[in-house]
Amino acid sequence: MQPEMVISYLRVARVCLALGDGVKENSRAWYEQGEQAALKAISLQESSADAHFLLAANRGNVVNLLPFWKVSPTIVAILRNISCAHWRWTLAMPAPTI
C-alpha cells in the first residue's frame, strides 16, 4: 500500500466532485473522473472511508444526471427483490391480537 498515492487519488476525486458541482456543462464527465479516482483509491486502500464516500458521492451525481430509463437494471432488480422480500416477511408474520 502506498499512502501517498491513496491521498493523491482522494484529492483528485474530491476536486472532480467540486468541479462537477461548480460547472453547468460537462459536470457528468467530472463526476465520472472522480468516480474512477475513488475506485483507484479503494483498490489501494479498501478501508478508506473517504474513498468510499467520494465514490458514492461522485457515482450518485452521475446517476442523478442520467435519465431514469438509463439507470442500471441491476438497481431495479435489487429494489424489486427487496420489495418482494419485505412482502414475504410481512405476510409470514402472525396477525396482531387485539
C-alpha positions, 0 to 999 in steps of 0.5 A: 500500500502506498499512502501517498498515492491513496491521498493523491487519488482522494484529492483528485476525486474530491476536486472532480466532485467540486468541479462537477458541482461548480460547472453547468456543462460537462459536470457528468464527465467530472463526476465520472473522473472522480468516480474512477479516482475513488475506485483507484483509491479503494483498490489501494486502500479498501478501508478508506472511508473517504474513498468510499464516500467520494465514490458514492458521492461522485457515482450518485451525481452521475446517476442523478444526471442520467435519465431514469430509463438509463439507470442500471437494471441491476438497481431495479432488480435489487429494489424489486427483490427487496420489495418482494422480500419485505412482502414475504416477511410481512405476510409470514408474520402472525396477525396482531391480537387485539 
